[in-house]
Amino acid sequence: MDRQFSEWKLAVDRMWSAAAPDYHEAARLAADIARASEQATLLRKLAFDAYEPEAFAPNLTKAEAEQRISVLQAKLKLMGEPPHTL
């Protein structure tokens, strides 16, 4: 996430230094930040639900977080199945 914060800061700095405001870029940046927050919240919840709190880390890239979310969702699905179906 530290790298992500740096990218967001750079984008904000570019917008502030531009001659005219780019509202589309500002909206894209706001949506990107909101998505990252939702993704982090989901990953934290899944990690604790799957009894793997170490799976949550605040410094993951989006791709790493998506991969961990997929793995944890699969694990939780298997945990919810009756033993004879495994």
C-alpha atoms as a printed R data frame, in Angstrom:
   type eleno elety resid chain resno       x       y       z
1  ATOM     1    CA   MET     A     1   0.000   0.000   0.000
2  ATOM     2    CA   ASP     A     2   2.923   2.387   0.574
3  ATOM     3    CA   ARG     A     3   3.634   2.320  -3.142
4  ATOM     4    CA   GLN     A     4  -0.046   2.951  -3.824
5  ATOM     5    CA   PHE     A     5  -0.051   5.947  -1.489
6  ATOM     6    CA   SER     A     6   2.986   7.334  -3.303
7  ATOM     7    CA   GLU     A     7   1.197   6.969  -6.653
8  ATOM     8    CA   TRP     A     8  -1.895   8.704  -5.298
9  ATOM     9    CA   LYS     A     9   0.200  11.525  -3.844
10 ATOM    10    CA   LEU     A    10   1.954  11.972  -7.179
11 ATOM    11    CA   ALA     A    11  -1.418  12.112  -8.966
12 ATOM    12    CA   VAL     A    12  -2.702  14.728  -6.515
13 ATOM    13    CA   ASP     A    13   0.480  16.778  -6.918
14 ATOM    14    CA   ARG     A    14   0.065  16.664 -10.715
15 ATOM    15    CA   MET     A    15  -3.531  17.829 -10.434
16 ATOM    16    CA   TRP     A    16  -2.608  20.727  -8.120
17 ATOM    17    CA   SER     A    17   0.195  21.878 -10.402
18 ATOM    18    CA   ALA     A    18  -1.913  21.731 -13.596
19 ATOM    19    CA   ALA     A    19  -3.062  24.978 -15.145
20 ATOM    20    CA   ALA     A    20  -6.694  23.789 -15.285
21 ATOM    21    CA   PRO     A    21  -8.398  21.191 -13.089
22 ATOM    22    CA   ASP     A    22  -8.938  17.765 -14.663
23 ATOM    23    CA   TYR     A    23 -12.181  16.649 -13.059
24 ATOM    24    CA   HIS     A    24 -12.171  13.286 -14.811
25 ATOM    25    CA   GLU     A    25  -8.736  12.499 -13.376
26 ATOM    26    CA   ALA     A    26  -9.900  13.635  -9.929
27 ATOM    27    CA   ALA     A    27 -12.963  11.379 -10.150
28 ATOM    28    CA   ARG     A    28 -10.819   8.440 -11.312
29 ATOM    29    CA   LEU     A    29  -8.414   8.980  -8.412
30 ATOM    30    CA   ALA     A    30 -11.259   9.185  -5.881
31 ATOM    31    CA   ALA     A    31 -12.785   5.961  -7.239
32 ATOM    32    CA   ASP     A    32  -9.394   4.234  -7.127
33 ATOM    33    CA   ILE     A    33  -8.893   5.210  -3.479
34 ATOM    34    CA   ALA     A    34 -12.411   4.028  -2.589
35 ATOM    35    CA   ARG     A    35 -11.855   0.682  -4.334
36 ATOM    36    CA   ALA     A    36  -8.587   0.137  -2.475
37 ATOM    37    CA   SER     A    37 -10.311   0.835   0.822
38 ATOM    38    CA   GLU     A    38 -13.105  -1.635   0.041
39 ATOM    39    CA   GLN     A    39 -10.571  -4.235  -1.069
40 ATOM    40    CA   ALA     A    40  -8.541  -3.841   2.137
41 ATOM    41    CA   THR     A    41 -11.681  -4.154   4.254
42 ATOM    42    CA   LEU     A    42 -12.758  -7.303   2.403
43 ATOM    43    CA   LEU     A    43  -9.295  -8.872   2.678
44 ATOM    44    CA   ARG     A    44  -9.127  -8.161   6.420
45 ATOM    45    CA   LYS     A    45 -12.566  -9.715   6.982
46 ATOM    46    CA   LEU     A    46 -11.805 -12.815   4.903
47 ATOM    47    CA   ALA     A    47  -8.416 -13.284   6.573
48 ATOM    48    CA   PHE     A    48  -9.954 -13.343  10.029
49 ATOM    49    CA   ASP     A    49 -12.939 -15.459   8.928
50 ATOM    50    CA   ALA     A    50 -10.533 -18.044   7.471
51 ATOM    51    CA   TYR     A    51  -8.406 -18.011  10.653
52 ATOM    52    CA   GLU     A    52  -5.464 -16.581   8.700
53 ATOM    53    CA   PRO     A    53  -4.995 -13.049  10.041
54 ATOM    54    CA   GLU     A    54  -1.463 -13.014   8.632
55 ATOM    55    CA   ALA     A    55  -2.979 -13.062   5.114
56 ATOM    56    CA   PHE     A    56  -3.909  -9.408   5.612
57 ATOM    57    CA   ALA     A    57  -1.095  -6.924   5.041
58 ATOM    58    CA   PRO     A    58  -1.559  -3.215   4.426
59 ATOM    59    CA   ASN     A    59   1.350  -3.010   1.964
60 ATOM    60    CA   LEU     A    60  -0.020  -5.325  -0.748
61 ATOM    61    CA   THR     A    61  -0.483  -4.317  -4.352
62 ATOM    62    CA   LYS     A    62  -3.973  -4.544  -5.826
63 ATOM    63    CA   ALA     A    63  -3.025  -7.720  -7.696
64 ATOM    64    CA   GLU     A    64  -1.607  -9.367  -4.563
65 ATOM    65    CA   ALA     A    65  -4.696  -8.436  -2.573
66 ATOM    66    CA   GLU     A    66  -6.996  -9.799  -5.304
67 ATOM    67    CA   GLN     A    67  -5.082 -13.079  -5.335
68 ATOM    68    CA   ARG     A    68  -5.282 -13.440  -1.559
69 ATOM    69    CA   ILE     A    69  -8.992 -12.599  -1.617
70 ATOM    70    CA   SER     A    70  -9.598 -15.360  -4.184
71 ATOM    71    CA   VAL     A    71  -7.633 -17.910  -2.165
72 ATOM    72    CA   LEU     A    72  -9.385 -17.011   1.086
73 ATOM    73    CA   GLN     A    73 -12.825 -17.133  -0.566
74 ATOM    74    CA   ALA     A    74 -12.024 -20.614  -1.900
75 ATOM    75    CA   LYS     A    75 -10.816 -21.728   1.538
76 ATOM    76    CA   LEU     A    76 -13.966 -20.418   3.215
77 ATOM    77    CA   LYS     A    77 -16.121 -22.186   0.636
78 ATOM    78    CA   LEU     A    78 -14.340 -25.454   1.401
79 ATOM    79    CA   MET     A    79 -14.646 -24.866   5.146
80 ATOM    80    CA   GLY     A    80 -18.401 -24.472   4.723
81 ATOM    81    CA   GLU     A    81 -18.839 -27.776   2.859
82 ATOM    82    CA   PRO     A    82 -19.683 -30.992   4.687
83 ATOM    83    CA   PRO     A    83 -16.607 -33.240   5.197
84 ATOM    84    CA   HIS     A    84 -17.897 -36.001   2.898
85 ATOM    85    CA   THR     A    85 -17.869 -33.663  -0.129
86 ATOM    86    CA   LEU     A    86 -14.119 -33.022   0.056
